[in-house]
Amino acid sequence: MKKVWLVGASVMAQDYIKVLKALDVTLTVIGRGEENANICAENMSCDVLSGGIDNFLSSQPILCDAAIVAVGVEALFETTKKLLELGVKSILVEKPGALSKDAFVILNALAKEKDATVYIAYNRRFFASVLKAKEIIKQDGGVTSFNFEFTEWSHMIEGIEKAAGVKEKWFLANSTHVVDMAFYLGGLPQEIQCYTAGSLAWHPSASNFSGAGVSETGALFSYQANWESAGRWSVEILTKAHRLIFRPMEKLQIQNRGAIAQEYDESIDYTLDEKYKPGLYLQTKYFLENQVEALCSLEEQSNMMDIYYRIGNYER
C-alpha cells in the first residue's frame, strides 16, 4: 500500500482525500492552521495534522512514496521545493505549480538534482468528455484547428481575498486550466502571436486578450477573452469530420460535418466525474500508478511559461 502525503487542508485537499480514500493508500494529511485542519478532519472523517509542512518535516518522518501539494497558490512553490530538498521522489502539485519563471527554473534544477519527478495537476485532462474527444480525434486523423476562450468574471474575482501576488497573476493561477486543456488536445504552440488591451486594478497587465498561432501538430488555433465583458470558459476542437465543443467544459457536444445541430454525446460515462471532482480520480490514480503519459510534467509547464507570460502580458 502506497504511503502518500497530502499537503493542505483546503476544499481542494478535501476533494483529494475523497479520491485517496477510494484508492486505498496510507494517507497523511498535513494542514497549516488548526481551525482549517479541524474543519477538514471533521468534513472528511480523517486525521489532519496542523502546524504546516515545516513543523511536520521537523519530526523527521519516514519518506513517503508520493506527495500531493494542495496548498494555496502562493505556497505551491515553497512547499514543493521543501519536499524535493527532503528527497521526495514523486510529487503532484496543484496548478500552476508556481507563479514565476524563476521559480520554475529552481524547481526544474532541483528535481533533476534529486532525480525526482514532479507533475502539475491539470485535472481537466482527465474529464470523461476529454477522454472521449481524444478517441474521436484519433479516429478522425487529428486536429485541424481549435479555438478557446478564458473569460473570467472580474466583477466576482475583485472581491475575493487572495494572498499578495495571486490575483495579479490570475491568468496563470486560474485561466491556464482552459489553455492547458486546449493545447493538450490540439497540440502545444509552435508559433503564436499575442495581443492584449486594458487593465484591472487587481490584474494590471491586461483585461482583454486575443491571439492566434499554429500548434506543433500543424493545427491552426485562436483564442480570446474579455474580462470586462460577458463570456465563459470554452474550448472547440475541429477535425475533418467533427466540431467537438466543450461548453461547459465538463460535457462534450458534437457537431457533425454538414450538420447544424450540436448534440451532447450520450454515450459518455460520467460516473467518476459525478462521484468525485471531475477528472480528479483518474488524474490521481494514474499519478500514483506512474502512468504519467497524460500528466503535465514540470518540464512541460516550465517550457510553457514563456507562452503564458506572453498571453497574460506579464513581465516578471
JOVENNOR-V11271 format. One record per pair of residues at least 6 apart in sequence whose ideal C-beta (glycine too) atoms are under 7 Angstrom apart, sorted by the first residue. I is the first residue (numbers start at 1). J is the second residue. Records with the same first field share a line. If there is no record, write none. Layout:
BEGIN
I->J + J
END
This chain:
BEGIN
1->24 + 25 + 26
2->25 + 26 + 65 + 66 + 288
3->26 + 64 + 65
4->20 + 25 + 26 + 27 + 64 + 65 + 66 + 68
5->28 + 30 + 64 + 67
6->13 + 16 + 17 + 20 + 27 + 29 + 30 + 68 + 70
7->30 + 53 + 67 + 69 + 70 + 71 + 79
8->31 + 69 + 70 + 71
9->29 + 31 + 36 + 37 + 40 + 48
10->70
12->70 + 94
13->40 + 70
14->40 + 43 + 44
15->276 + 277 + 280
16->68 + 70 + 280 + 284
17->29 + 44 + 46
18->276
19->276 + 280 + 281 + 284
20->27 + 284
23->284 + 285 + 288
25->288
29->40 + 46 + 47 + 48 + 49
30->49 + 53 + 56
31->37 + 40 + 48 + 49 + 50
32->50 + 52
33->50
34->50
37->48 + 49 + 50
40->48
41->47 + 48
49->56
53->79 + 82
57->82 + 86
63->87 + 88
64->88
65->90
66->90 + 288
67->83 + 88 + 91
68->92
69->76 + 79 + 80 + 91 + 93 + 94
70->94
71->79
72->163
73->99 + 166 + 173
74->163 + 165 + 166
76->93 + 94 + 97 + 98
77->98 + 103 + 107
80->91 + 93 + 107 + 118
81->106 + 107 + 110
83->91
84->110 + 111 + 114 + 116
85->110
87->114
88->116
89->116 + 117
90->116 + 117
91->116 + 118
92->119 + 121 + 287
93->118 + 120 + 121
94->121
95->120 + 121 + 122 + 176 + 177
96->120 + 172 + 173 + 176
97->120 + 298 + 301
98->104 + 107
99->165 + 169 + 172 + 173
100->316
101->305 + 309
104->301 + 302 + 305
107->118 + 298
108->298 + 299 + 302
111->118 + 298
118->298
119->287 + 292 + 295 + 296 + 297 + 298
120->296 + 298 + 301
121->283
122->177 + 180 + 296
123->277 + 278 + 279 + 280 + 283
124->130 + 177 + 181 + 249 + 279
125->181 + 184 + 279 + 294
126->279 + 282 + 283
127->250 + 273 + 278 + 279
128->268 + 269 + 270 + 272 + 273
129->246 + 250 + 251 + 252 + 268
130->181 + 185
132->252 + 265 + 268
133->185 + 237 + 244 + 252
136->242 + 244
137->143 + 185 + 237 + 239
140->239 + 240 + 241 + 242
141->239 + 240
142->217 + 239
143->185 + 186 + 187 + 217 + 219 + 237 + 238 + 239
144->219 + 238 + 239 + 240
145->219 + 220 + 221 + 238
146->182 + 185 + 186 + 219 + 221 + 236 + 237 + 238
147->221 + 222 + 223 + 236
148->178 + 179 + 182 + 223 + 234 + 235
149->223 + 224 + 225 + 231 + 233 + 234
150->175 + 178 + 179 + 225 + 233
151->225 + 226 + 227 + 231 + 232
152->170 + 174 + 175 + 227
154->200 + 207 + 227 + 228
157->167 + 170 + 202
158->202
166->173
167->202 + 203
168->202 + 203 + 204
169->314
170->203
171->311 + 312
172->308 + 312
176->308
178->233 + 235
180->296
181->235 + 249
182->235
183->189
185->237
186->215 + 219 + 221 + 237
187->215 + 216 + 217 + 219
188->215 + 216
189->213 + 215 + 307
190->214 + 215 + 216
191->213 + 214
192->211 + 213 + 307 + 310
193->211 + 212 + 213
194->211 + 310 + 311
195->210 + 211
196->206 + 208 + 209 + 313
197->206 + 208
198->206 + 207 + 208 + 228
199->205 + 206 + 207
200->207 + 227
205->312 + 313 + 314
206->312 + 313
207->227 + 228
208->226 + 228
209->224 + 225 + 311
210->223 + 224
211->222 + 223 + 311
212->221 + 222
213->221
214->220
215->221
225->231
232->247
233->249
234->246 + 247
235->246 + 249
236->243 + 244 + 245
237->244
241->257
242->254 + 255 + 256 + 257
243->255
244->252 + 254
245->253 + 255 + 262
246->252
250->273 + 278
251->264
252->265 + 268
253->262 + 263 + 264
254->263 + 265
255->261 + 262
272->281 + 282
273->279
286->292 + 294 + 295
287->295
END
